[in-house]
Amino acid sequence: MSLNVDVKKFNYDKPFGKLMEVEFIKDDRSLIYDLKNFDLSFNIEKDRTGYSNTLEITLFNIGAKEIGTEDTGEQNQVDIDILSRKPVVFLSAGYENTQFDILFKGYVEDIKPFFEGNDIGYKIICGQANDKWYKTIVNVKYAEGIHYSEVIKNIANLIGLGIGKIELTVDLPYPRGYSEQGNLKKLLEDIAKNSQSIFYIEEDLLYFTPALSSLNDLIDIDFSEIIDKIEETDLGYKFKTFMNGNIKPNVKINIQNLGEMIVDKVTYIGEFETGEFHIEVEVVDVTLLSRKIGEELTEVRNDAQEQLNKKIEKDKKKEESKK
């Protein structure tokens, strides 16, 4: 369902002097491509968990000028060798004389050449270093009574993952202990669901924070900054707005007359062919999310109490059998 609000119609073709730049760095070499000199497109997806943060870049007929060399007006041909050696990648976007933000930092995972008519293009897929952690296989078994936070810390220590901050909405014990096997991502998802928290890995450090927490002071968004329309979702809204690196997962925003929201997912889009240059944002309403968390916490606590009661009954029968 779309909200009937007065939002601004937006001409993608001439938006305030768009800026896009991607830089690849490997050892002492650097390749830079920007929107003024190259056919450059990108798509970045980020959500609150941090494990879907991916970047896809498309470049046509590309060349590059190395940092520190004199600009002769001639562009060198792209150094495929550098790109194929998984260089670090920085992508920045914004507008002239206003905001120009680094939207993505990661590394090249794959590069695929393709042809479109007489033009040759390159599709470059980029990821982040935290991906390796999420794929790690874990097999653990801990004694009864261990709490969620203890399981998180023990698993992190077991695989050599650092701890940034562990703060849970609830930190209940596992009455029957904890025994699981699988990839780290799945195990952490289950603990996050039970504790009504979110998790992410950044710079090889693991973070857990309450689901209602946010990273910043409130960012205000006026209806005039919304492109096209606002659509309602089960727990909030989704909309398009201008490129803004400050709007990212887990920050709190206030949409005019709609109240406080927490950003759940952001897709940053820059397309040289269509002229699209915006971000697509999905937010959750703090009130609705709080209500949902309350309902789920009741279920979690009831389940934990049921497991505890079963354990007490089992221990009681065990003691009686010894008499």
C-alpha positions as CSV (number, residue, x, y, z in Angstrom):
1,M,0.0,0.0,0.0
2,S,1.3,3.5,-0.9
3,L,0.8,6.5,1.3
4,N,-1.0,9.5,-0.2
5,V,1.6,12.1,0.6
6,D,2.9,15.1,-1.3
7,V,6.3,13.9,-2.4
8,K,8.7,15.4,-4.9
9,K,8.9,14.3,-8.5
10,F,12.5,13.9,-9.4
11,N,14.4,14.3,-12.7
12,Y,17.1,11.6,-12.6
13,D,18.9,13.0,-15.6
14,K,20.2,16.2,-14.1
15,P,20.4,15.8,-10.3
16,F,22.6,18.4,-8.7
17,G,25.9,17.3,-10.3
18,K,26.2,13.6,-9.5
19,L,29.6,12.2,-8.3
20,M,30.6,8.6,-8.4
21,E,34.1,7.2,-8.0
22,V,35.6,3.8,-7.5
23,E,39.2,3.1,-6.5
24,F,41.0,-0.2,-6.6
25,I,44.2,-0.6,-4.6
26,K,46.7,-3.5,-4.7
27,D,50.1,-3.2,-3.2
28,D,51.5,0.1,-4.6
29,R,49.1,0.4,-7.5
30,S,45.9,2.2,-7.7
31,L,43.2,2.4,-10.4
32,I,40.5,5.1,-10.3
33,Y,37.3,5.4,-12.3
34,D,34.7,8.2,-12.0
35,L,31.4,9.1,-13.6
36,K,32.9,12.1,-15.5
37,N,35.3,10.0,-17.5
38,F,33.8,6.5,-17.6
39,D,30.5,4.7,-18.1
40,L,30.1,3.6,-14.4
41,S,27.2,2.0,-12.6
42,F,27.0,0.4,-9.2
43,N,24.6,-1.3,-6.8
44,I,25.2,-1.8,-3.1
45,E,23.0,-3.7,-0.8
46,K,23.3,-3.4,3.0
47,D,21.2,-4.6,5.9
48,R,21.3,-4.6,9.7
49,T,23.1,-8.0,9.9
50,G,26.1,-6.9,7.8
51,Y,26.3,-10.2,5.9
52,S,24.5,-9.1,2.8
53,N,26.7,-6.1,2.2
54,T,27.7,-6.6,-1.5
55,L,28.7,-4.3,-4.3
56,E,28.3,-4.8,-8.0
57,I,30.1,-2.4,-10.4
58,T,29.7,-2.2,-14.1
59,L,32.3,-0.4,-16.3
60,F,32.4,0.1,-20.1
61,N,35.4,0.7,-22.3
62,I,37.5,1.5,-19.3
63,G,41.0,2.8,-18.6
64,A,42.6,4.2,-15.6
65,K,45.1,6.8,-14.5
66,E,47.4,5.9,-11.7
67,I,47.6,8.1,-8.6
68,G,50.6,10.3,-8.6
69,T,51.2,10.4,-12.4
70,E,50.8,13.5,-14.5
71,D,47.4,13.8,-16.2
72,T,48.2,13.9,-19.9
73,G,44.5,13.5,-20.9
74,E,45.2,10.0,-22.0
75,Q,43.7,7.1,-20.1
76,N,45.6,3.9,-19.7
77,Q,43.9,0.7,-20.5
78,V,42.5,-1.1,-17.4
79,D,45.0,-3.3,-15.7
80,I,43.1,-6.6,-15.5
81,D,46.0,-8.1,-13.6
82,I,45.3,-5.8,-10.7
83,L,41.6,-6.4,-10.7
84,S,42.1,-10.2,-10.9
85,R,44.3,-10.1,-7.8
86,K,41.4,-9.2,-5.4
87,P,42.4,-5.6,-4.7
88,V,40.8,-3.5,-2.0
89,V,37.9,-1.4,-3.4
90,F,36.5,1.9,-2.2
91,L,33.3,3.3,-3.8
92,S,32.2,6.8,-3.1
93,A,29.1,8.8,-4.3
94,G,27.3,12.0,-3.7
95,Y,26.8,15.5,-5.2
96,E,29.0,18.4,-6.1
97,N,29.6,21.0,-3.4
98,T,27.6,19.0,-0.9
99,Q,28.0,15.4,0.3
100,F,30.5,12.9,-1.1
101,D,30.6,9.7,1.0
102,I,32.5,6.4,1.0
103,L,29.6,3.9,0.7
104,F,31.5,0.7,0.4
105,K,34.9,-0.7,1.4
106,G,35.8,-4.3,0.6
107,Y,37.6,-6.3,-2.0
108,V,37.1,-7.7,-5.5
109,E,35.7,-11.2,-5.5
110,D,35.2,-11.7,-9.2
111,I,35.5,-9.8,-12.6
112,K,33.5,-10.9,-15.6
113,P,34.0,-9.3,-19.1
114,F,31.0,-9.1,-21.5
115,F,30.1,-7.5,-24.8
116,E,27.3,-5.1,-25.6
117,G,27.4,-4.3,-29.3
118,N,30.9,-3.1,-30.0
119,D,31.5,-2.1,-26.4
120,I,33.2,-4.3,-23.8
121,G,32.1,-4.1,-20.3
122,Y,33.2,-5.5,-17.0
123,K,31.0,-6.7,-14.2
124,I,32.9,-6.5,-10.9
125,I,31.6,-8.3,-7.9
126,C,32.9,-7.1,-4.5
127,G,32.4,-8.4,-1.0
128,Q,33.7,-7.8,2.5
129,A,36.2,-9.6,4.7
130,N,33.5,-10.6,7.2
131,D,32.1,-13.1,4.6
132,K,34.7,-15.7,5.5
133,W,33.6,-15.7,9.1
134,Y,29.9,-16.3,8.3
135,K,30.9,-19.4,6.3
136,T,33.0,-20.9,9.2
137,I,31.7,-24.3,10.3
138,V,31.2,-24.6,14.0
139,N,30.5,-27.7,16.2
140,V,30.0,-26.9,19.9
141,K,28.4,-28.4,23.0
142,Y,28.1,-26.5,26.2
143,A,26.7,-27.5,29.6
144,E,23.2,-26.7,30.8
145,G,22.6,-23.3,32.2
146,I,24.9,-21.5,29.9
147,H,23.6,-18.0,28.8
148,Y,23.2,-16.6,25.3
149,S,26.1,-14.2,25.8
150,E,28.4,-16.9,27.1
151,V,27.7,-19.1,24.0
152,I,28.4,-16.1,21.7
153,K,31.8,-15.3,23.4
154,N,32.8,-19.0,23.6
155,I,32.1,-19.5,19.9
156,A,34.0,-16.4,18.9
157,N,37.0,-17.4,21.0
158,L,36.9,-20.9,19.5
159,I,37.3,-19.7,15.9
160,G,39.5,-16.7,16.7
161,L,36.9,-14.0,16.0
162,G,37.4,-10.9,18.1
163,I,34.6,-9.4,20.3
164,G,33.6,-5.8,19.7
165,K,30.5,-5.5,21.9
166,I,27.9,-8.0,23.2
167,E,24.7,-6.3,24.4
168,L,21.5,-8.4,24.2
169,T,17.9,-7.4,24.7
170,V,17.5,-10.5,26.9
171,D,20.2,-12.9,28.1
172,L,18.5,-16.1,29.1
173,P,20.1,-19.5,30.0
174,Y,19.8,-22.7,28.0
175,P,18.3,-25.0,30.6
176,R,19.3,-28.1,28.7
177,G,22.6,-26.7,27.5
178,Y,23.6,-25.7,24.0
179,S,24.6,-28.2,21.3
180,E,24.8,-27.1,17.6
181,Q,26.7,-27.7,14.4
182,G,26.6,-25.6,11.3
183,N,28.0,-22.4,9.7
184,L,28.5,-19.4,12.0
185,K,25.9,-17.3,10.3
186,K,23.1,-19.8,11.1
187,L,24.1,-20.2,14.7
188,L,24.3,-16.5,15.3
189,E,21.0,-15.9,13.6
190,D,19.3,-18.3,16.0
191,I,20.8,-16.7,19.0
192,A,20.0,-13.2,17.7
193,K,16.3,-14.3,17.3
194,N,16.1,-15.7,20.8
195,S,17.7,-12.7,22.4
196,Q,15.8,-10.2,20.2
197,S,19.1,-8.7,19.0
198,I,21.0,-8.0,15.8
199,F,24.6,-9.0,15.0
200,Y,27.2,-8.0,12.6
201,I,31.0,-8.5,12.0
202,E,33.1,-5.4,11.3
203,E,36.9,-5.3,11.0
204,D,37.1,-9.0,12.3
205,L,35.1,-8.1,15.5
206,L,31.7,-9.5,16.4
207,Y,28.9,-7.2,17.6
208,F,25.5,-7.9,19.2
209,T,23.2,-5.1,19.9
210,P,19.5,-4.9,21.0
211,A,17.1,-4.9,18.1
212,L,15.7,-1.5,19.1
213,S,19.2,0.1,19.3
214,S,20.5,2.6,16.8
215,L,23.9,4.1,15.9
216,N,23.2,7.8,15.9
217,D,21.1,10.8,16.9
218,L,17.9,11.2,14.9
219,I,18.1,12.1,11.2
220,D,15.1,14.0,10.0
221,I,13.7,13.4,6.5
222,D,11.1,15.7,5.0
223,F,8.5,14.5,2.4
224,S,10.3,16.8,-0.1
225,E,13.3,14.5,0.1
226,I,11.2,11.4,-0.9
227,I,11.3,10.3,-4.5
228,D,7.9,9.2,-6.0
229,K,6.1,7.5,-3.1
230,I,6.2,5.9,0.3
231,E,5.0,2.3,0.6
232,E,3.8,0.6,3.7
233,T,5.3,-2.7,4.8
234,D,4.4,-5.1,7.7
235,L,6.6,-3.3,10.2
236,G,7.2,0.1,8.6
237,Y,7.8,1.7,5.2
238,K,10.0,1.7,2.1
239,F,10.9,4.7,0.0
240,K,13.5,6.2,-2.3
241,T,15.5,9.3,-1.5
242,F,18.6,11.2,-2.6
243,M,22.1,9.7,-2.3
244,N,23.2,10.1,1.3
245,G,25.9,8.0,3.0
246,N,24.5,9.0,6.5
247,I,21.4,6.9,5.8
248,K,22.6,3.3,6.5
249,P,21.4,0.3,8.3
250,N,20.8,0.6,12.0
251,V,20.5,4.4,12.1
252,K,17.4,6.1,13.4
253,I,15.4,8.5,11.2
254,N,12.3,10.5,11.6
255,I,10.1,10.8,8.5
256,Q,7.8,13.8,8.6
257,N,4.6,13.1,10.6
258,L,5.3,9.3,10.6
259,G,7.5,9.0,13.7
260,E,10.8,7.4,14.5
261,M,12.1,4.6,12.4
262,I,15.2,2.4,12.4
263,V,16.8,1.7,9.0
264,D,16.7,-2.0,8.2
265,K,18.0,-2.1,4.7
266,V,19.5,0.3,2.2
267,T,20.2,-0.2,-1.5
268,Y,22.5,2.5,-3.1
269,I,21.9,2.7,-6.9
270,G,23.9,4.7,-9.5
271,E,23.2,4.0,-13.2
272,F,24.9,5.9,-16.0
273,E,22.4,4.6,-18.7
274,T,19.1,5.5,-17.0
275,G,20.5,8.4,-14.9
276,E,19.1,6.8,-11.7
277,F,21.0,8.0,-8.7
278,H,19.3,7.4,-5.4
279,I,19.0,5.1,-2.4
280,E,16.1,2.7,-1.7
281,V,15.4,2.5,2.1
282,E,13.4,0.0,4.2
283,V,12.7,1.2,7.7
284,V,10.9,-0.4,10.7
285,D,8.6,1.6,12.9
286,V,10.0,1.7,16.4
287,T,6.6,1.3,18.0
288,L,5.6,-1.7,15.8
289,L,9.0,-3.3,16.2
290,S,8.8,-2.9,20.0
291,R,5.4,-4.5,20.1
292,K,6.6,-7.4,17.9
293,I,9.7,-7.9,20.1
294,G,7.5,-8.0,23.2
295,E,5.3,-10.7,21.8
296,E,8.3,-12.8,20.7
297,L,10.0,-12.3,24.0
298,T,7.0,-13.7,25.8
299,E,7.2,-16.8,23.6
300,V,10.9,-17.2,24.2
301,R,10.5,-16.9,28.0
302,N,7.6,-19.3,28.0
303,D,9.7,-21.8,26.0
304,A,12.6,-21.4,28.3
305,Q,10.4,-21.9,31.4
306,E,8.9,-25.0,29.8
307,Q,12.4,-26.4,29.2
308,L,13.4,-25.6,32.7
309,N,10.3,-27.3,34.1
310,K,11.0,-30.4,32.1
311,K,14.6,-30.4,33.4
312,I,13.4,-30.0,37.0
313,E,10.9,-32.9,36.5
314,K,13.6,-35.1,34.9
315,D,16.0,-34.4,37.8
316,K,13.3,-35.1,40.3
317,K,12.5,-38.5,38.8
318,K,16.2,-39.3,38.6
319,E,16.7,-38.5,42.3
320,E,13.6,-40.6,43.2
321,S,14.9,-43.6,41.3
322,K,18.0,-43.5,43.5
323,K,16.0,-44.0,46.7
